[in-house]
Amino acid sequence: MSKCGSLQKRIFDFIFSSFVILLLLPVYLIIAIIIKLTDKGPVFYKQRRVGCGGKEFEIIKFRSMYPDAERRLKEILDNDPKARREWETTFKLKNDPRVTPIGRFLRKTSLDELPQFFNVLKGDMSVVGPRPVVREELKKFYKDKAKYYLSVRPGVTGYWQVEGRSDIKDYGKRVDMDVWYVKNQSFLLDLKIILKTLWIMITGKGAY
């Protein structure tokens, strides 16, 4: 057992991610072309997230927002008190005007998450684990429970994503579900979460 999980889990992560990337390579290319043709902006979105042991890494996603998303967010939060409260509570906006039309489809199907399998290959993430968060979220919401988050690699998918996903408005409940996963993680639980994730990708339940 390493400080970030078992060797068996790391081996599974590497093999599974390699298989997904090779199998879906045509899908990666198609999505990249569509995003590039839509608004000429970058194909990928990168952001610093907190990993195992508190080490930060750069998470990779297919870009689902307009290139000037940060400016738009600032305008929204400055001028819309309701949106600001929603952002401060969940770090998400349900009807987010920053998201492009193709981005809404990518988010609904979770295809925007596919590049994270490269993060798994690098060892920054696992296939299954807590949702990767920014430093501010960790300090504001996890508090004394942060030790559980920091003891494992964050995941491409995870327990709260398949058991409630964005339908869960209470961030504290998300934290509790992450803690439950860390305390109860096993290969069979990971397999169950992966299968549920595939079903959610098909149905689009709870995504935005």
VENRA-V488275 format. One record per residue. SS is DSSP state (h for helix, s for strand, l for the rest). PHI is phi in whole degrees, 0 to 359 (* if undefined). NEAR is the number of other C-alpha atoms within 8 Angstrom. Layout:
BEGIN
ss: (SS:SS)
phi: (PHI:PHI)
near: (NEAR:NEAR)
END
This chain:
BEGIN
ss: (l:s:l:l:s:l:h:h:h:h:h:h:h:h:h:h:h:h:h:h:h:h:h:l:h:h:h:h:h:h:h:h:h:h:h:h:h:h:h:l:l:l:l:s:s:s:s:s:s:s:l:h:h:h:l:s:s:s:s:s:s:s:l:l:s:l:l:l:h:h:h:h:h:h:h:h:h:h:h:l:h:h:h:h:h:h:h:h:h:h:l:l:l:l:l:l:l:l:s:l:h:h:h:h:h:h:h:h:h:l:h:h:h:l:l:h:h:h:h:h:h:h:l:l:l:s:s:s:l:l:s:l:s:l:h:h:h:h:h:h:h:h:h:h:h:h:h:h:h:l:l:l:l:l:s:s:s:l:h:h:h:h:h:l:h:h:h:l:l:l:h:h:h:h:h:h:h:h:h:h:h:h:h:h:l:l:h:h:h:h:h:h:h:h:h:h:h:h:h:h:h:h:h:l:l:l:l:l)
phi: (*:270:292:246:130:282:297:298:292:296:297:299:303:295:293:297:294:299:296:298:297:294:294:258:306:300:294:305:294:296:299:299:296:298:298:295:285:291:215:68:282:296:285:252:247:236:209:286:232:265:251:301:74:89:288:275:217:260:281:241:223:290:294:244:243:294:304:261:300:295:294:296:298:300:296:297:292:285:246:231:303:294:294:295:296:297:295:292:273:237:61:216:236:295:254:277:289:281:277:284:303:292:296:296:293:299:289:298:261:66:291:295:275:306:298:294:294:290:297:293:301:287:95:280:225:246:297:238:175:297:296:294:240:275:303:298:296:299:288:282:249:277:49:288:268:299:300:289:301:284:272:224:278:295:245:296:227:193:296:290:296:272:262:190:51:286:289:277:275:279:296:300:291:299:299:299:289:296:297:300:298:301:287:241:299:200:297:295:294:299:297:298:294:297:295:294:297:300:293:294:298:288:272:72:295:78:265:197)
near: (6:6:6:10:11:8:8:6:9:11:8:8:12:10:8:9:13:10:8:9:9:7:7:8:8:7:7:9:8:8:9:10:8:8:14:11:7:6:7:7:8:9:9:8:10:8:7:9:12:12:15:13:8:7:7:8:9:8:10:13:12:14:11:13:9:10:6:6:9:6:7:9:9:8:8:10:10:8:6:8:8:6:10:11:8:11:10:7:9:10:7:6:9:5:5:6:5:9:10:10:6:8:12:11:8:11:12:12:13:11:9:13:10:10:10:12:13:9:12:14:12:7:8:12:15:13:12:13:17:14:10:9:8:9:8:6:9:11:9:7:9:11:8:5:9:10:7:10:14:11:11:14:15:15:13:13:14:13:13:10:10:12:6:9:10:9:7:9:7:8:10:8:8:10:11:8:10:16:11:8:11:12:6:6:8:6:7:6:8:10:8:8:13:10:8:9:11:8:8:11:11:7:7:10:7:8:11:8)
END
